[in-house]
Amino acid sequence: MTQELTAQTIFDTVVDHLFTQGRPAVAGNGFCAYRGANGAKCAVGILIPDDLYDPKMDNMDNADDGNGYGVSMLLNTFGLLNFLRPHTKLLWGLQDTHDENLSGFERQTENFDLKRLKMWLEDIARMHRLDATNLDNRAKEHAV
């Protein structure tokens, strides 16, 4: 990411990405991944520059416990991602939103339920006092 990394920039980048991609990033084992099949990236994965991504990031024993442990472990294990550390709590929420908004059992082929995704992202915007204008615009583009 070349622009200043603020909470708003992170939120808008993730919103744009998730609505454009339309599906979760899932590894061959069926678990969510920072980098999934067919070039998919999760809510946190889109923030990891390609030159800093390491496939080991997706092999941390499925570390996310729903309480942000996966993000914390990622930041603690891969020190090159320290630029994300000031936004850890926001990243927890965004990763959880990605991971919990799978619409079906066959994760690799399913798309997000965009209405449900929008509701979760609205909650994150409220909790972190972020402007949701970009979210509203993306949702309108997708008739949500």
N, C-alpha and C positions, 0 to 999 in steps of 0.2 A: 504494500500500500504506500503510495507516494505522498498522499495528502496527510495533514496533521491527524493524528490518531486521537480523536475525542470519543466520548461515549456516543454522541450523536452520529459521528462518522461511522463508527462500528455498527450501530443499529441500522442506519440507512443502507450500508453495504450489505449487511446480512438480509435485510428485507428484500432488496433488489435481487440478490442471489437466490434466495429461497423461492420467490415467486417466479423468477425466470427459469430456474432449474425444474421446479414443480414436483420434485420427487426427492426422497432422502438419499443420502450417501450411505450405501450399505456394502460391507465386505462380503466375500463368498461364503462366510460362515453365518450370514444372516444378521450380524450385529452391525450397528451403526459404526461408521468409520469417518475419519477426517478426510480420507480420500477413498472413495468407493468405486464401484464398477462404472465403466464407460465415462470416466473423468468426473464423476459426481463428487462434490465437496459438501461437507456438513456446514452448519452455521459457524463453527470455529475454524474448520478447515479452509474456508474461503479467506480467512484472515492470515493464514500461514503462507508466506511467499514460497513459490515453488523451489527456490534455491535453498530454503531453510527446511523444507519438508524432508522427513526421514521416514521410510516405511515402518521403522520401529515404533513410531508414534501410534500406529494402529495395532500394535502387538503388545499392549500393556495389560494383558489378561482381562480385557473388557472392564477396565478400571472404573467406569462411571457407575456410581451407586445411587444416582438420582439426587445427590447432595453436592454435586460439583467436584467430587473426588477425581474424576477423570481429567477435568481441566486443571485442577491443582497439581495432579501428578504430571501432566504434560508440561506445565510451566516449571515445575521443580526438576524434572528430568532433562529437559531440553532448554538450557540456559540461554540459547540464542533467541528465545521467544520472550525475553524479559520485557520487551516493548509492549506486550499484552498485559503484563502483571497488574498495572494500575486499574484494569477493567475486569478483574477476576470475577466479581459478583455478577456483572452484566453477562460475561461469557458463560457462567454457570446457567443462567436463565435461558440464554440463546441456545446452548447445547441441549438443555432439557426440552426446550420447545421443539427442536429438530427431532430428538430421539423419541419423544412421546407423541408426535403427530404423524405417525405412520398409519395409513388408513386400512391396512389389511395384513393378512398373514404372510403373503408372498412379498416381503419387503423389497426385493430387488426390482420388481416390476410395478409396484403400486405408486401412485401419485399421492401427494399430500391432499388432505381435505382442506382446501384453501380457506374455507369459512372458519374452520376450527383453528387453523394456523393463524389467521388474522386475529381471532379472539385472544390467543395466547400472546401474540406480539403486542396487542393493545395493552394487556396486563403488564408486560415488561416495560413498555413506554411509560405507563403510569407510575410503576414502582421506581423507575430510574429518572422520572421527571424529564422525559424525552419528548420531542415533537413528533407526532405521529402522522404528519401531513404526507410524507413519502409513502407510508404504509397505506393510508387511505387512497392515494393515487394509484398505487400498484394494485390494490384490491379492486378498484373501479375498472382498471384495464382488464382484469380477469373476471369481471362481472360477479364479484363477491360482495 
